[in-house]
């Protein structure tokens, strides 16, 4: 994990998106419907992704098809 990711997790500012968590899915669904967050985005950006909405879509789709997430280049 990056330094920023560790900092955000340690200080409870944001959390990782869990596609199996109903609350996270509802937040994502509201974002898709309104095209905005209700307040600050509650999720951290995880490598190798570059933008949060695309990361959420990718993680959700992969969870539906049981496809593992890609590893960041720094972990290979």
RAMORA-V133679 format. One record per backbone hydrogen bond with DSSP energy under -0.5 kcal/mol. NH is the residue of the N-H (numbers start at 1). CO is the residue of the C=O. Records with the same first field share a line. If there is no record, write none. Layout:
NH: CO, CO
This chain:
6: 2
7: 3
8: 4
9: 5
10: 6
11: 7
12: 9
13: 8
14: 8
15: 42
19: 17
21: 18
22: 20
25: 21
26: 22
27: 23
28: 24
29: 25
30: 26
31: 27
32: 28
33: 29
34: 30
35: 31
39: 37
44: 15
46: 44
49: 46
55: 51
56: 52
57: 53
58: 54
59: 55
60: 56
61: 57
62: 58
63: 59
64: 60
65: 61
67: 62
75: 72
76: 72, 73
